[in-house]
Amino acid sequence: MSNPKNTVPTSTITRDVRQLDIKTDNIYESIVIMSKRANQIANNVKEELHGKLAEFASSNDNLEEVFENREQIEISKHYERMPKPTLIAVDEFLNDKVYYRNPSKEQI
């Protein structure tokens, strides 16, 4: 995954709703686009995290024998500090980094 996360704020910021519907002329369509993109980002990040944590998986884990691995904890903390997928999706949408199309509008 590319690294646009460095430019995206990690906390929620107030947005002007009128800026969100400029590209689509419909606030609801804009929200659907951002929502679908946020779901894509969340799935990518989840797969990436599970892939990294799978390296630490042990086939003979018992509840009594579970121990904390420093590297695993650092990886988890890194992902917790990342901006939320919705913030990344909104930033991408507002900066024209998302490709979207509406087939019903293309037929007209």
CNS distance restraints for C-alpha pairs under 8 A (distance, minus, plus):
assign (resid   1 and name CA) (resid  44 and name CA) 7.57 0.50 0.50
assign (resid   4 and name CA) (resid   8 and name CA) 6.71 0.50 0.50
assign (resid   4 and name CA) (resid  88 and name CA) 7.66 0.50 0.50
assign (resid   5 and name CA) (resid   9 and name CA) 7.93 0.50 0.50
assign (resid   5 and name CA) (resid  82 and name CA) 6.81 0.50 0.50
assign (resid   5 and name CA) (resid  83 and name CA) 6.38 0.50 0.50
assign (resid   5 and name CA) (resid  88 and name CA) 6.89 0.50 0.50
assign (resid   8 and name CA) (resid  83 and name CA) 6.72 0.50 0.50
assign (resid   8 and name CA) (resid  87 and name CA) 7.01 0.50 0.50
assign (resid   8 and name CA) (resid  88 and name CA) 6.22 0.50 0.50
assign (resid   8 and name CA) (resid  91 and name CA) 6.80 0.50 0.50
assign (resid   9 and name CA) (resid  13 and name CA) 8.00 0.50 0.50
assign (resid   9 and name CA) (resid  83 and name CA) 6.57 0.50 0.50
assign (resid   9 and name CA) (resid  87 and name CA) 7.46 0.50 0.50
assign (resid  10 and name CA) (resid  81 and name CA) 7.53 0.50 0.50
assign (resid  10 and name CA) (resid  82 and name CA) 6.63 0.50 0.50
assign (resid  10 and name CA) (resid  83 and name CA) 4.33 0.50 0.50
assign (resid  10 and name CA) (resid  84 and name CA) 6.99 0.50 0.50
assign (resid  10 and name CA) (resid  87 and name CA) 7.58 0.50 0.50
assign (resid  11 and name CA) (resid  83 and name CA) 7.20 0.50 0.50
assign (resid  12 and name CA) (resid  87 and name CA) 7.17 0.50 0.50
assign (resid  15 and name CA) (resid  19 and name CA) 7.78 0.50 0.50
assign (resid  16 and name CA) (resid  20 and name CA) 7.28 0.50 0.50
assign (resid  17 and name CA) (resid  21 and name CA) 7.27 0.50 0.50
assign (resid  17 and name CA) (resid  27 and name CA) 7.84 0.50 0.50
assign (resid  18 and name CA) (resid  22 and name CA) 6.88 0.50 0.50
assign (resid  20 and name CA) (resid  27 and name CA) 6.35 0.50 0.50
assign (resid  20 and name CA) (resid  30 and name CA) 6.40 0.50 0.50
assign (resid  20 and name CA) (resid  31 and name CA) 7.94 0.50 0.50
assign (resid  20 and name CA) (resid  94 and name CA) 7.20 0.50 0.50
assign (resid  21 and name CA) (resid  25 and name CA) 4.99 0.50 0.50
assign (resid  21 and name CA) (resid  26 and name CA) 5.20 0.50 0.50
assign (resid  21 and name CA) (resid  27 and name CA) 4.63 0.50 0.50
assign (resid  21 and name CA) (resid  29 and name CA) 7.95 0.50 0.50
assign (resid  21 and name CA) (resid  30 and name CA) 5.97 0.50 0.50
assign (resid  22 and name CA) (resid  26 and name CA) 7.79 0.50 0.50
assign (resid  23 and name CA) (resid  30 and name CA) 7.85 0.50 0.50
assign (resid  24 and name CA) (resid  29 and name CA) 6.72 0.50 0.50
assign (resid  24 and name CA) (resid  30 and name CA) 6.25 0.50 0.50
assign (resid  26 and name CA) (resid  30 and name CA) 6.37 0.50 0.50
assign (resid  27 and name CA) (resid  31 and name CA) 6.20 0.50 0.50
assign (resid  28 and name CA) (resid  32 and name CA) 6.21 0.50 0.50
assign (resid  29 and name CA) (resid  33 and name CA) 6.23 0.50 0.50
assign (resid  30 and name CA) (resid  34 and name CA) 6.25 0.50 0.50
assign (resid  31 and name CA) (resid  35 and name CA) 5.92 0.50 0.50
assign (resid  32 and name CA) (resid  36 and name CA) 6.10 0.50 0.50
assign (resid  33 and name CA) (resid  37 and name CA) 6.23 0.50 0.50
assign (resid  33 and name CA) (resid 100 and name CA) 7.15 0.50 0.50
assign (resid  34 and name CA) (resid  38 and name CA) 6.03 0.50 0.50
assign (resid  34 and name CA) (resid  86 and name CA) 7.32 0.50 0.50
assign (resid  34 and name CA) (resid  89 and name CA) 5.43 0.50 0.50
assign (resid  34 and name CA) (resid  90 and name CA) 5.94 0.50 0.50
assign (resid  34 and name CA) (resid  93 and name CA) 6.61 0.50 0.50
assign (resid  35 and name CA) (resid  39 and name CA) 6.28 0.50 0.50
assign (resid  35 and name CA) (resid  86 and name CA) 7.10 0.50 0.50
assign (resid  35 and name CA) (resid  89 and name CA) 7.44 0.50 0.50
assign (resid  36 and name CA) (resid  40 and name CA) 6.35 0.50 0.50
assign (resid  37 and name CA) (resid  41 and name CA) 6.23 0.50 0.50
assign (resid  37 and name CA) (resid  89 and name CA) 5.67 0.50 0.50
assign (resid  37 and name CA) (resid  98 and name CA) 7.83 0.50 0.50
assign (resid  38 and name CA) (resid  42 and name CA) 6.04 0.50 0.50
assign (resid  38 and name CA) (resid  85 and name CA) 4.90 0.50 0.50
assign (resid  38 and name CA) (resid  86 and name CA) 4.96 0.50 0.50
assign (resid  38 and name CA) (resid  88 and name CA) 7.22 0.50 0.50
assign (resid  38 and name CA) (resid  89 and name CA) 5.11 0.50 0.50
assign (resid  39 and name CA) (resid  43 and name CA) 6.12 0.50 0.50
assign (resid  39 and name CA) (resid  85 and name CA) 7.32 0.50 0.50
assign (resid  40 and name CA) (resid  44 and name CA) 6.22 0.50 0.50
assign (resid  41 and name CA) (resid  45 and name CA) 6.12 0.50 0.50
assign (resid  41 and name CA) (resid  85 and name CA) 5.71 0.50 0.50
assign (resid  41 and name CA) (resid  89 and name CA) 7.65 0.50 0.50
assign (resid  42 and name CA) (resid  46 and name CA) 5.98 0.50 0.50
assign (resid  42 and name CA) (resid  85 and name CA) 5.59 0.50 0.50
assign (resid  43 and name CA) (resid  47 and name CA) 6.14 0.50 0.50
assign (resid  44 and name CA) (resid  48 and name CA) 6.13 0.50 0.50
assign (resid  45 and name CA) (resid  49 and name CA) 6.04 0.50 0.50
assign (resid  46 and name CA) (resid  50 and name CA) 6.07 0.50 0.50
assign (resid  47 and name CA) (resid  51 and name CA) 6.02 0.50 0.50
assign (resid  48 and name CA) (resid  52 and name CA) 6.35 0.50 0.50
assign (resid  49 and name CA) (resid  53 and name CA) 6.10 0.50 0.50
assign (resid  49 and name CA) (resid  75 and name CA) 7.99 0.50 0.50
assign (resid  49 and name CA) (resid  76 and name CA) 7.91 0.50 0.50
assign (resid  49 and name CA) (resid  79 and name CA) 7.62 0.50 0.50
assign (resid  50 and name CA) (resid  54 and name CA) 5.81 0.50 0.50
assign (resid  51 and name CA) (resid  55 and name CA) 7.04 0.50 0.50
assign (resid  52 and name CA) (resid  56 and name CA) 7.78 0.50 0.50
assign (resid  52 and name CA) (resid  75 and name CA) 7.94 0.50 0.50
assign (resid  53 and name CA) (resid  57 and name CA) 6.86 0.50 0.50
assign (resid  53 and name CA) (resid  72 and name CA) 6.57 0.50 0.50
assign (resid  53 and name CA) (resid  75 and name CA) 7.93 0.50 0.50
assign (resid  56 and name CA) (resid  72 and name CA) 7.17 0.50 0.50
assign (resid  61 and name CA) (resid  65 and name CA) 6.31 0.50 0.50
assign (resid  61 and name CA) (resid  66 and name CA) 6.27 0.50 0.50
assign (resid  62 and name CA) (resid  66 and name CA) 6.23 0.50 0.50
assign (resid  68 and name CA) (resid  72 and name CA) 7.69 0.50 0.50
assign (resid  68 and name CA) (resid  73 and name CA) 7.39 0.50 0.50
assign (resid  69 and name CA) (resid  73 and name CA) 6.28 0.50 0.50
assign (resid  70 and name CA) (resid  74 and name CA) 6.19 0.50 0.50
assign (resid  71 and name CA) (resid  75 and name CA) 6.20 0.50 0.50
assign (resid  72 and name CA) (resid  76 and name CA) 6.24 0.50 0.50
assign (resid  73 and name CA) (resid  77 and name CA) 6.12 0.50 0.50
assign (resid  74 and name CA) (resid  78 and name CA) 6.09 0.50 0.50
assign (resid  75 and name CA) (resid  79 and name CA) 6.45 0.50 0.50
assign (resid  76 and name CA) (resid  80 and name CA) 6.24 0.50 0.50
assign (resid  77 and name CA) (resid  81 and name CA) 6.25 0.50 0.50
assign (resid  78 and name CA) (resid  82 and name CA) 6.57 0.50 0.50
assign (resid  83 and name CA) (resid  87 and name CA) 6.39 0.50 0.50
assign (resid  83 and name CA) (resid  88 and name CA) 6.75 0.50 0.50
assign (resid  84 and name CA) (resid  88 and name CA) 6.58 0.50 0.50
assign (resid  85 and name CA) (resid  89 and name CA) 6.05 0.50 0.50
assign (resid  86 and name CA) (resid  90 and name CA) 6.14 0.50 0.50
assign (resid  87 and name CA) (resid  91 and name CA) 6.20 0.50 0.50
assign (resid  88 and name CA) (resid  92 and name CA) 6.11 0.50 0.50
assign (resid  89 and name CA) (resid  93 and name CA) 6.07 0.50 0.50
assign (resid  90 and name CA) (resid  94 and name CA) 6.13 0.50 0.50
assign (resid  91 and name CA) (resid  95 and name CA) 6.10 0.50 0.50
assign (resid  92 and name CA) (resid  96 and name CA) 6.09 0.50 0.50
assign (resid  92 and name CA) (resid  97 and name CA) 4.77 0.50 0.50
assign (resid  92 and name CA) (resid  98 and name CA) 5.91 0.50 0.50
assign (resid  93 and name CA) (resid  97 and name CA) 5.95 0.50 0.50
assign (resid  93 and name CA) (resid  98 and name CA) 5.50 0.50 0.50
assign (resid 102 and name CA) (resid 106 and name CA) 6.50 0.50 0.50
assign (resid 103 and name CA) (resid 107 and name CA) 6.48 0.50 0.50
assign (resid 104 and name CA) (resid 108 and name CA) 7.12 0.50 0.50
